[in-house]
Amino acid sequence: MSPAPIRVSHLSFAWPDGTPVLDDLSFTLGAARTGLVAPNGAGKSTLLRLLAGELSPAAGRIELHGRVAYLPQQLVLAPHAQVADVLGVAAKLRALEAVLAGDATPEAFDAVDGDWDLRERVAQLLGQLGLDGLSLQRPLSTLSGGEAMSLALAARLLQRPDVLLLDEPSNHLDHAARQRLREVLASWPGCVLVASHDRELLEGMDQIAELHADRLQLHGGGWGFYREAVEADQEAAEQRVRQLRGEVRRQQHARQQARERAERRSGRAERGVVDAGLPRLVAGKRARAAQVSAGKADDVHADRLAQARAQLRDAAQALEASSPLNLPLPATRVPGERVLFHGEGLRVQRDGRALFGTQGVKLTIRGPERIALLGGNGVGKTTLLRLIAGDVLPEAGSVRRGPGRIAWLSQRLELPEPGRSVARHFAEAAPGLPEAERARLLAGLGFRGDRANLPLEALSGGERLRAVLLCVLHAEPAPQLLLLDEPTNNLDLDTVSQLEQALRGYQGALVVASHDRAFLDAIGVTRRWRLAEGDLSELD
């Protein structure tokens, strides 16, 4: 029997400042497609980097069998490199061409290394990932972010790895590219471990692995089966808390009843001693014996009550840790049919080309519409959102904005000074809110105590989104039009769920550029725009 592709034993890791990430973690993964999930900051990327050999564990052992390929979340690619360089095939293709041209030296044959169908494999793989026709000499700087990510994935697949490690591979991909990624992974024969927040990608996995600091909990099936299991566990945890609260009340009642019985017995004993005319010494001994017995009984009930309270505390803390964060939005109400933005003949130039065609685009946003802005990478969705927000001025056309503030949430999740604390940013954004109310809102998003004083630049992607969203939306006055640019890219799945819930309760207008179809369905979009080849059209 061949060994498991991934075997981890008693793995521990902490950052240089002592912050623990993984503690005595052990697991085994076979030749299956595994989706890795956990809240942001829980260590998914760290675990993949440990498996890839980019980080060294503080303790424990990692065994990987076969060739390993790793695709990090943040690509570092030389901008002047060509496609062939990124694919890692430039030298081998030169050797192959030399052999075909008549070079029969051993060095040339060694360089080819038997990979005679390399050019065909490259063309086939690029076609599968939507990059068919891409010249191997094309500079990387001319590719979009999504094309660069697909190209980097192709480079890993060309290695024919036995173990494929992918960290958020669909983050920069449009809908079509995400579909192609799912199709490629569906037929991949080896061991695949994918850290992702993409629910459609996770749905196609053979199993879901939920990462905790000290364990990897496996759930058979894709995302739907995993969510059912999580919801069942959550319901059981809530039931457990309710039962323990009832147990605490019962123990409190039992202790009180025992005390009352002891007092009644003590009173009867004192009266009996007087009636019996016993000597004072004997009476005193009997009274002390009754007090000792009552004290012992009270101690027993006190222990039972303390144990019940401790169990309730532990269960409540576990339930709180597993419960999604509260992500409140301001109470904004926009009257129906109020025009918040109208643009006609809007044109913008970028890199020497007209983004919105020669005629420009025409669009009208009314309250409280929910509009999805769709389109491939590089067509100008972000530019259009910035134009609506007023961050970009059109080179031609007319703009009319209605009353009320427009809130803009960019992909980069920016605030003016990233070195400032979350609490200070929020205080400056919403000075009219009482300090206690700001503290309550921050705590509801997980920024309690010292965490509220962390600088924005020190936060994880999901934490940064929550902090920026809080500041942008609670700034005064409350926004009537909300613009979101790929808001789910850096969020863990629990936070995505909370964002969906919050946006469902938002009563202003919103425009969302997103490739996440599940997210768009969940927030209840009422209109869908597609931007393609400079034309903005409405889908049925």
Backbone torsions as a table, in degrees:
resi	resn	phi	psi	omega
1	MET	NA	130.0	-179.3
2	SER	-73.1	147.7	-178.9
3	PRO	-68.5	157.3	177.6
4	ALA	-63.5	140.7	-179.0
5	PRO	-58.7	-35.5	-179.2
6	ILE	-129.7	124.4	175.4
7	ARG	-135.9	122.4	-178.2
8	VAL	-121.4	131.1	-177.4
9	SER	-128.3	119.9	171.8
10	HIS	51.1	47.3	-176.7
11	LEU	-80.9	130.7	174.7
12	SER	-131.7	145.9	178.9
13	PHE	-153.8	139.8	174.5
14	ALA	-140.6	152.2	177.5
15	TRP	-75.1	162.9	-176.5
16	PRO	-56.3	-27.4	178.8
17	ASP	-80.7	3.6	178.1
18	GLY	95.0	-4.0	179.7
19	THR	-66.0	117.1	-178.8
20	PRO	-75.2	145.2	177.4
21	VAL	-120.8	-54.9	-179.3
22	LEU	-124.4	142.3	-175.1
23	ASP	-139.8	105.6	175.7
24	ASP	57.6	48.7	-177.1
25	LEU	-89.0	130.0	177.6
26	SER	-134.8	137.7	176.1
27	PHE	-168.0	164.9	177.2
28	THR	-134.2	136.2	176.9
29	LEU	-125.9	133.6	179.4
30	GLY	-95.4	-166.2	-178.1
31	ALA	-79.3	76.4	179.9
32	ALA	-144.1	168.3	176.7
33	ARG	-94.0	117.1	-174.8
34	THR	-118.8	125.9	173.9
35	GLY	-91.8	127.2	-177.6
36	LEU	-101.3	119.8	-177.6
37	VAL	-127.9	151.6	176.9
38	ALA	178.1	159.8	174.7
39	PRO	-61.3	156.6	175.8
40	ASN	-57.8	138.8	179.8
41	GLY	86.8	-2.4	-177.9
42	ALA	-80.8	-14.4	174.1
43	GLY	116.8	15.9	-179.4
44	LYS	-61.9	-52.5	-179.8
45	SER	-64.0	-37.2	178.9
46	THR	-62.3	-43.6	179.3
47	LEU	-62.4	-43.6	179.2
48	LEU	-63.5	-39.3	178.6
49	ARG	-67.1	-35.0	175.5
50	LEU	-65.6	-45.0	179.5
51	LEU	-63.9	-35.2	-179.0
52	ALA	-79.0	-9.1	180.0
53	GLY	87.0	8.7	178.2
54	GLU	-78.4	-23.2	176.1
55	LEU	-125.3	154.5	178.4
56	SER	-109.1	133.5	-179.2
57	PRO	-72.0	154.3	174.1
58	ALA	-75.2	-29.4	178.4
59	ALA	-158.6	161.0	177.0
60	GLY	100.1	-178.6	-174.3
61	ARG	-136.1	139.2	176.9
62	ILE	-121.1	124.7	177.0
63	GLU	-120.6	121.5	174.4
64	LEU	-122.5	130.7	-175.9
65	HIS	-110.9	124.0	-179.2
66	GLY	99.9	-174.9	179.5
67	ARG	-74.0	141.0	-177.7
68	VAL	-120.3	133.7	174.3
69	ALA	-126.6	137.0	-174.4
70	TYR	-129.5	127.2	176.0
71	LEU	-111.3	108.5	-178.4
72	PRO	-75.2	164.3	179.4
73	GLN	-69.5	-40.8	179.5
74	GLN	-104.3	112.3	-178.5
75	LEU	-80.1	139.4	173.0
76	VAL	-117.9	99.5	-176.0
77	LEU	-123.0	136.7	179.1
78	ALA	-68.1	123.2	-174.9
79	PRO	-64.9	-23.7	-178.5
80	HIS	-92.6	0.3	179.6
81	ALA	-72.5	160.3	176.2
82	GLN	-103.5	168.4	-178.2
83	VAL	-55.6	-43.8	-178.8
84	ALA	-62.0	-33.7	178.7
85	ASP	-67.7	-42.6	179.7
86	VAL	-64.6	-39.2	179.0
87	LEU	-71.5	-15.0	180.0
88	GLY	73.3	26.0	-175.6
89	VAL	-118.0	3.7	-173.9
90	ALA	-60.1	-50.2	-177.2
91	ALA	-65.4	-41.3	-178.3
92	LYS	-67.5	-37.4	178.2
93	LEU	-67.2	-36.5	176.9
94	ARG	-64.1	-41.4	178.4
95	ALA	-65.5	-39.8	179.8
96	LEU	-63.3	-43.6	178.3
97	GLU	-64.3	-37.3	179.3
98	ALA	-65.1	-42.3	179.0
99	VAL	-64.1	-44.2	-179.9
100	LEU	-65.4	-24.7	178.6
101	ALA	-85.7	-1.2	175.7
102	GLY	115.7	0.1	179.0
103	ASP	-77.3	110.3	-177.1
104	ALA	-106.9	21.5	-179.3
105	THR	-71.2	149.6	177.6
106	PRO	-58.7	-33.7	-178.8
107	GLU	-63.1	-40.3	179.8
108	ALA	-65.8	-43.4	179.3
109	PHE	-66.2	-38.0	177.3
110	ASP	-63.0	-38.4	-179.0
111	ALA	-67.2	-36.5	177.3
112	VAL	-67.9	-36.1	175.4
113	ASP	55.6	37.7	175.6
114	GLY	75.6	3.3	-176.4
115	ASP	-89.7	63.4	-173.4
116	TRP	-72.2	-22.7	-179.8
117	ASP	-99.6	23.3	-175.0
118	LEU	-58.4	-46.8	-177.4
119	ARG	-60.8	-40.3	179.6
120	GLU	-67.1	-41.1	179.1
121	ARG	-63.8	-40.7	178.8
122	VAL	-61.5	-48.0	-178.4
123	ALA	-62.2	-42.4	-179.2
124	GLN	-64.5	-44.6	-177.8
125	LEU	-67.8	-42.1	177.3
126	LEU	-61.7	-37.8	176.9
127	GLY	-63.6	-41.7	179.1
128	GLN	-61.2	-32.1	-177.0
129	LEU	-96.4	12.6	176.0
130	GLY	80.1	16.9	-179.2
131	LEU	-112.6	25.2	-178.7
132	ASP	-63.0	141.0	-178.3
133	GLY	83.9	-0.4	-179.4
134	LEU	-72.2	121.9	-180.0
135	SER	-68.3	136.5	179.0
136	LEU	-70.1	-14.6	178.4
137	GLN	-96.7	2.4	-177.3
138	ARG	-70.5	134.1	178.9
139	PRO	-66.5	140.9	-179.7
140	LEU	-61.9	-31.1	-176.8
141	SER	-63.3	-17.2	-179.2
142	THR	-91.1	-0.8	-179.1
143	LEU	-92.2	150.8	172.8
144	SER	-74.8	168.9	178.5
145	GLY	-61.0	-39.2	178.7
146	GLY	-67.3	-39.9	177.8
147	GLU	-65.3	-39.1	178.5
148	ALA	-64.2	-39.6	178.4
149	MET	-65.8	-43.4	177.9
150	SER	-63.2	-37.9	178.7
151	LEU	-66.1	-42.5	178.1
152	ALA	-63.2	-37.7	176.3
153	LEU	-64.9	-42.2	178.0
154	ALA	-59.2	-39.0	179.3
155	ALA	-60.8	-39.1	179.5
156	ARG	-71.2	-40.3	-178.0
157	LEU	-68.2	-30.5	178.6
158	LEU	-64.0	-21.8	179.2
159	GLN	-73.9	-8.2	-177.4
160	ARG	51.7	56.1	-174.9
161	PRO	-73.7	152.5	171.4
162	ASP	-84.5	-27.4	178.5
163	VAL	-126.5	120.7	-178.8
164	LEU	-115.7	118.6	-178.8
165	LEU	-109.7	120.1	-175.6
166	LEU	-125.7	128.7	-179.7
167	ASP	-112.1	105.2	180.0
168	GLU	51.1	56.9	-173.9
169	PRO	-69.7	-17.5	-176.9
170	SER	-99.9	5.6	-173.4
171	ASN	-55.1	-43.4	-173.7
172	HIS	-105.3	14.3	-175.9
173	LEU	-96.4	143.9	173.4
174	ASP	-79.5	-179.8	-172.9
175	HIS	-60.8	-43.0	-178.7
176	ALA	-65.6	-41.2	179.9
177	ALA	-67.2	-34.8	176.7
178	ARG	-64.8	-40.1	178.2
179	GLN	-62.3	-42.8	179.2
180	ARG	-65.1	-38.5	176.8
181	LEU	-60.1	-45.0	179.6
182	ARG	-61.9	-39.0	180.0
183	GLU	-66.7	-40.7	179.2
184	VAL	-64.2	-46.0	-178.1
185	LEU	-69.2	-29.1	-179.6
186	ALA	-62.2	-28.5	-178.5
187	SER	-105.9	5.9	-178.2
188	TRP	-75.5	129.5	-169.8
189	PRO	-86.2	-14.8	-172.4
190	GLY	-92.4	-158.1	178.3
191	CYS	-89.6	122.4	-180.0
192	VAL	-121.8	127.6	175.2
193	LEU	-122.0	116.0	-172.8
194	VAL	-120.9	115.9	169.7
195	ALA	-85.9	120.3	-173.4
196	SER	-156.5	153.6	170.1
197	HIS	-109.7	6.8	-177.3
198	ASP	-84.3	107.1	-173.6
199	ARG	-66.0	-34.7	178.7
200	GLU	-67.6	-39.0	176.5
201	LEU	-65.2	-43.9	-179.4
202	LEU	-66.2	-29.3	179.8
203	GLU	-63.3	-28.4	-179.4
204	GLY	-87.0	3.9	179.6
205	MET	-79.3	156.2	175.7
206	ASP	-76.3	-29.1	179.3
207	GLN	-156.2	158.6	177.4
208	ILE	-114.9	130.6	178.5
209	ALA	-109.8	116.3	179.3
210	GLU	-94.0	118.1	-174.1
211	LEU	-88.7	127.0	168.6
212	HIS	-119.9	166.6	-176.4
213	ALA	-59.0	-34.0	-173.3
214	ASP	-116.6	5.4	-179.5
215	ARG	-161.6	158.4	173.6
216	LEU	-119.2	110.4	-174.8
217	GLN	-95.3	117.1	-175.4
218	LEU	-94.6	138.2	176.4
219	HIS	-126.9	122.9	179.5
220	GLY	-67.7	143.5	179.4
221	GLY	94.2	-179.1	-176.5
222	GLY	-89.1	-158.5	-173.2
223	TRP	-60.6	-40.7	-178.5
224	GLY	-61.2	-45.2	178.1
225	PHE	-63.8	-39.8	179.8
226	TYR	-62.7	-45.2	-178.5
227	ARG	-63.7	-37.7	177.5
228	GLU	-61.9	-41.7	179.5
229	ALA	-66.1	-42.1	179.9
230	VAL	-63.9	-43.6	179.9
231	GLU	-64.7	-37.1	176.8
232	ALA	-65.4	-42.1	177.6
233	ASP	-63.5	-41.0	179.3
234	GLN	-63.2	-42.6	178.9
235	GLU	-64.4	-40.1	178.4
236	ALA	-65.5	-38.2	179.2
237	ALA	-66.0	-40.8	177.6
238	GLU	-64.4	-40.5	177.8
239	GLN	-64.0	-39.5	178.3
240	ARG	-62.4	-41.7	177.8
241	VAL	-63.9	-42.4	178.7
242	ARG	-62.3	-42.3	179.5
243	GLN	-63.5	-42.1	-178.5
244	LEU	-69.8	-33.8	174.7
245	ARG	-62.5	-41.2	175.8
246	GLY	-63.9	-37.8	178.2
247	GLU	-65.3	-40.4	176.8
248	VAL	-60.8	-44.8	178.2
249	ARG	-61.7	-40.9	179.5
250	ARG	-64.6	-41.5	-179.8
251	GLN	-68.4	-36.0	176.0
252	GLN	-63.7	-43.5	179.6
253	HIS	-65.5	-42.2	-179.7
254	ALA	-63.9	-39.3	179.7
255	ARG	-65.7	-42.7	179.6
256	GLN	-63.8	-42.0	178.5
257	GLN	-63.2	-41.2	179.6
258	ALA	-63.1	-39.4	177.7
259	ARG	-64.5	-42.5	-179.8
260	GLU	-65.2	-40.1	177.8
261	ARG	-63.6	-40.9	-179.7
262	ALA	-63.6	-39.8	178.7
263	GLU	-65.6	-39.2	179.1
264	ARG	-67.0	-42.4	178.6
265	ARG	-63.2	-39.8	-179.6
266	SER	-63.6	-41.0	179.2
267	GLY	-65.2	-42.4	179.1
268	ARG	-65.2	-37.5	-179.4
269	ALA	-64.7	-41.5	-179.4
270	GLU	-64.0	-41.6	179.4
271	ARG	-66.6	-37.1	179.8
272	GLY	-65.9	-36.8	178.7
273	VAL	-63.7	-43.7	179.9
274	VAL	-64.2	-44.3	-179.0
275	ASP	-65.8	-33.9	-177.3
276	ALA	-81.1	-12.5	179.7
277	GLY	65.1	32.8	-179.6
278	LEU	-71.4	154.3	175.7
279	PRO	-59.6	152.2	-177.0
280	ARG	-59.3	-37.0	-178.4
281	LEU	-64.5	-44.3	179.3
282	VAL	-66.1	-40.9	179.5
283	ALA	-62.6	-40.1	179.7
284	GLY	-64.6	-40.4	178.7
285	LYS	-63.1	-42.7	180.0
286	ARG	-64.2	-40.5	-179.8
287	ALA	-64.7	-42.5	179.7
288	ARG	-65.9	-38.6	178.3
289	ALA	-62.4	-40.5	178.6
290	ALA	-65.8	-38.7	179.4
291	GLN	-66.3	-41.1	178.4
292	VAL	-62.9	-43.6	179.6
293	SER	-62.7	-43.2	179.2
294	ALA	-64.8	-38.3	179.6
295	GLY	-65.1	-40.9	178.1
296	LYS	-63.9	-42.8	179.3
297	ALA	-62.9	-39.7	179.2
298	ASP	-65.7	-37.5	178.3
299	ASP	-63.8	-39.7	178.7
300	VAL	-62.0	-46.7	179.7
301	HIS	-66.5	-35.0	178.2
302	ALA	-64.5	-40.8	178.4
303	ASP	-63.9	-43.8	179.4
304	ARG	-62.9	-41.0	179.2
305	LEU	-66.1	-42.2	179.3
306	ALA	-63.8	-40.3	178.4
307	GLN	-64.4	-42.5	179.1
308	ALA	-64.5	-40.2	178.6
309	ARG	-65.8	-39.5	179.0
310	ALA	-64.7	-42.5	177.7
311	GLN	-63.6	-40.2	178.3
312	LEU	-64.5	-42.9	-180.0
313	ARG	-60.7	-46.9	-179.3
314	ASP	-63.4	-42.8	-179.4
315	ALA	-66.9	-39.3	179.7
316	ALA	-67.0	-39.3	177.9
317	GLN	-65.7	-41.2	177.6
318	ALA	-64.2	-39.4	178.6
319	LEU	-66.4	-40.8	179.0
320	GLU	-64.1	-40.5	-179.4
321	ALA	-65.2	-31.9	-178.6
322	SER	-90.5	-11.3	-178.8
323	SER	-79.5	143.2	178.9
324	PRO	-67.0	153.7	-179.1
325	LEU	-73.5	153.8	177.4
326	ASN	-86.5	123.5	-177.1
327	LEU	-122.6	80.3	-174.4
328	PRO	-79.4	147.1	174.1
329	LEU	-115.7	154.8	-179.8
330	PRO	-66.4	154.6	-179.0
331	ALA	-78.9	88.6	-179.7
332	THR	-105.7	127.8	177.4
333	ARG	-125.8	123.0	-179.5
334	VAL	-114.4	125.9	179.9
335	PRO	-59.9	144.3	177.6
336	GLY	-61.0	142.9	178.1
337	GLU	71.1	1.0	173.1
338	ARG	-67.8	126.2	-179.6
339	VAL	-79.6	116.8	179.1
340	LEU	-96.2	-27.4	177.9
341	PHE	-155.1	136.6	173.1
342	HIS	-139.4	126.1	177.1
343	GLY	-131.0	144.0	-178.2
344	GLU	-140.7	131.2	179.0
345	GLY	65.4	31.5	-175.2
346	LEU	-75.5	126.9	179.4
347	ARG	-131.7	142.0	178.8
348	VAL	-139.7	137.7	175.4
349	GLN	-100.4	138.5	174.2
350	ARG	-144.5	127.3	-179.4
351	ASP	52.7	39.2	175.2
352	GLY	79.5	8.2	179.6
353	ARG	-128.7	149.6	180.0
354	ALA	-81.2	115.4	-177.0
355	LEU	-68.8	-37.8	-171.7
356	PHE	-112.6	34.2	173.7
357	GLY	71.8	179.1	-178.2
358	THR	-76.9	-24.9	-179.3
359	GLN	-93.2	-14.5	-177.0
360	GLY	77.6	175.1	-178.7
361	VAL	-108.2	153.7	175.9
362	LYS	-123.2	132.1	180.0
363	LEU	-153.7	149.3	177.1
364	THR	-135.2	133.0	178.9
365	ILE	-119.1	124.6	179.0
366	ARG	-117.6	158.3	177.2
367	GLY	-88.5	147.4	-11.4
368	PRO	-101.9	67.9	-178.1
369	GLU	-69.3	153.0	174.5
370	ARG	-122.5	109.3	-170.4
371	ILE	-115.1	128.4	172.8
372	ALA	-95.9	129.1	177.8
373	LEU	-104.2	111.3	-174.7
374	LEU	-109.7	162.7	177.9
375	GLY	148.8	159.7	-179.2
376	GLY	-69.8	171.4	177.5
377	ASN	-65.9	139.0	174.1
378	GLY	85.5	3.6	-177.3
379	VAL	-85.0	-11.7	176.5
380	GLY	111.6	19.6	-179.1
381	LYS	-62.3	-47.2	179.9
382	THR	-62.4	-41.4	178.9
383	THR	-61.8	-40.4	179.2
384	LEU	-64.8	-41.4	177.1
385	LEU	-63.3	-41.4	179.1
386	ARG	-66.4	-32.6	176.7
387	LEU	-66.9	-43.2	177.7
388	ILE	-62.2	-40.2	-178.7
389	ALA	-71.3	-20.4	-177.3
390	GLY	95.5	2.8	177.5
391	ASP	-74.9	-23.4	178.3
392	VAL	-124.0	134.6	177.8
393	LEU	-96.6	135.7	178.7
394	PRO	-70.5	146.7	176.5
395	GLU	-80.6	-17.1	175.6
396	ALA	-155.3	157.6	179.1
397	GLY	103.9	174.8	-177.7
398	SER	-120.1	147.0	-179.4
399	VAL	-129.4	135.5	173.7
400	ARG	-135.1	121.9	179.0
401	ARG	-108.3	139.7	179.3
402	GLY	-82.2	-176.9	178.5
403	PRO	-69.2	157.4	177.5
404	GLY	100.2	156.0	-176.8
405	ARG	-83.6	146.1	173.1
406	ILE	-105.3	124.0	179.2
407	ALA	-101.1	133.4	-175.4
408	TRP	-121.0	124.5	177.2
409	LEU	-117.3	107.1	-174.9
410	SER	-82.4	167.9	176.7
411	GLN	-61.9	-32.1	-175.1
412	ARG	-82.5	-4.5	176.2
413	LEU	53.6	59.5	-172.2
414	GLU	-92.6	145.1	163.8
415	LEU	-133.0	159.5	-170.4
416	PRO	-52.7	-45.2	-175.6
417	GLU	-128.6	98.8	-176.6
418	PRO	-63.8	-16.1	178.8
419	GLY	-81.2	-10.8	179.2
420	ARG	-78.5	157.3	-178.9
421	SER	-75.0	159.9	176.8
422	VAL	-60.3	-44.9	-177.7
423	ALA	-61.6	-40.1	-178.5
424	ARG	-69.8	-42.1	176.1
425	HIS	-56.6	-44.3	-176.8
426	PHE	-68.1	-40.1	179.0
427	ALA	-62.7	-37.9	179.8
428	GLU	-75.1	-31.0	179.8
429	ALA	-74.6	-36.0	-175.5
430	ALA	-130.1	66.8	-177.5
431	PRO	-66.4	-21.0	-179.3
432	GLY	-77.1	-15.6	178.8
433	LEU	-77.3	134.6	174.8
434	PRO	-58.6	149.2	-177.5
435	GLU	-58.2	-39.2	-179.7
436	ALA	-64.7	-36.7	179.1
437	GLU	-69.7	-38.8	176.4
438	ARG	-63.3	-41.8	179.1
439	ALA	-63.1	-38.2	179.4
440	ARG	-65.1	-44.1	179.9
441	LEU	-65.7	-40.8	178.0
442	LEU	-63.5	-43.4	180.0
443	ALA	-63.4	-36.6	179.0
444	GLY	-63.8	-20.3	178.1
445	LEU	-101.3	10.4	177.9
446	GLY	91.8	4.4	179.7
447	PHE	-98.1	78.3	179.6
448	ARG	-106.7	145.2	175.0
449	GLY	57.3	-127.7	-175.9
450	ASP	-64.8	-25.2	-178.1
451	ARG	-66.3	-26.6	177.0
452	ALA	-69.9	-18.7	-179.2
453	ASN	-97.8	5.1	176.1
454	LEU	-72.1	143.0	175.2
455	PRO	-68.9	152.1	-178.1
456	LEU	-56.7	-37.4	-175.9
457	GLU	-69.2	-14.0	-179.7
458	ALA	-92.5	-0.7	-175.0
459	LEU	-88.6	155.9	171.7
460	SER	-71.7	170.9	-179.0
461	GLY	-58.1	-45.5	-180.0
462	GLY	-67.0	-40.2	178.1
463	GLU	-64.3	-40.8	179.6
464	ARG	-63.4	-42.1	178.7
465	LEU	-58.9	-46.6	-178.4
466	ARG	-62.7	-41.7	-179.7
467	ALA	-66.2	-45.9	-179.0
468	VAL	-66.0	-43.0	179.7
469	LEU	-61.0	-41.2	179.4
470	LEU	-61.1	-46.1	-177.6
471	CYS	-69.7	-41.8	-176.7
472	VAL	-68.5	-42.3	-173.2
473	LEU	-83.6	-25.9	-179.5
474	HIS	-96.1	1.9	172.8
475	ALA	-63.1	151.7	-174.2
476	GLU	-100.2	136.1	-4.1
477	PRO	-78.3	164.9	179.2
478	ALA	-60.9	141.4	-176.3
479	PRO	-72.6	145.1	173.7
480	GLN	-98.5	-19.3	176.9
481	LEU	-131.0	125.0	-178.0
482	LEU	-113.2	126.9	179.3
483	LEU	-112.8	124.2	-177.2
484	LEU	-123.1	129.5	-178.8
485	ASP	-113.7	104.1	-178.6
486	GLU	48.2	58.1	-172.7
487	PRO	-67.8	-19.5	-175.3
488	THR	-94.5	0.4	-173.9
489	ASN	-57.8	-39.7	-173.3
490	ASN	-110.1	18.2	-174.1
491	LEU	-104.3	143.7	169.2
492	ASP	-75.2	165.8	-169.4
493	LEU	-69.2	-31.3	176.3
494	ASP	-65.9	-39.9	179.5
495	THR	-69.4	-36.4	175.0
496	VAL	-58.7	-44.0	179.5
497	SER	-60.3	-41.5	178.9
498	GLN	-68.2	-38.5	177.1
499	LEU	-63.0	-41.4	176.9
500	GLU	-59.5	-45.3	-179.1
501	GLN	-63.4	-43.0	-179.5
502	ALA	-63.7	-45.0	-177.7
503	LEU	-68.6	-29.4	175.5
504	ARG	-63.6	-29.4	179.3
505	GLY	-91.0	-4.3	179.9
506	TYR	-77.1	128.8	-172.8
507	GLN	-105.6	9.5	172.6
508	GLY	-90.9	-174.6	176.5
509	ALA	-88.3	152.1	177.1
510	LEU	-147.6	148.8	173.1
511	VAL	-125.9	125.9	-175.2
512	VAL	-123.8	119.1	170.0
513	ALA	-90.8	117.9	-175.6
514	SER	-158.6	145.9	171.4
515	HIS	-97.0	-1.7	-175.9
516	ASP	-87.9	94.1	-176.4
517	ARG	-64.1	-36.5	179.6
518	ALA	-62.9	-39.1	178.2
519	PHE	-64.8	-45.3	-179.3
520	LEU	-62.7	-39.7	177.8
521	ASP	-65.5	-39.0	-175.2
522	ALA	-68.6	-32.0	-178.1
523	ILE	-88.9	-1.7	172.2
524	GLY	73.5	50.6	178.8
525	VAL	-62.7	143.7	-178.2
526	THR	-106.3	-17.8	177.5
527	ARG	-138.7	150.6	177.5
528	ARG	-130.4	120.2	175.0
529	TRP	-103.0	142.7	172.9
530	ARG	-120.6	127.0	176.8
531	LEU	-104.5	117.8	-178.1
532	ALA	-152.6	130.5	176.8
533	GLU	52.2	42.1	176.0
534	GLY	78.1	3.7	-176.9
535	ASP	-116.6	130.9	176.9
536	LEU	-102.9	114.7	-177.9
537	SER	-123.0	156.5	178.9
538	GLU	-101.0	132.4	179.4
539	LEU	-90.2	150.1	178.1
540	ASP	-73.2	NA	NA
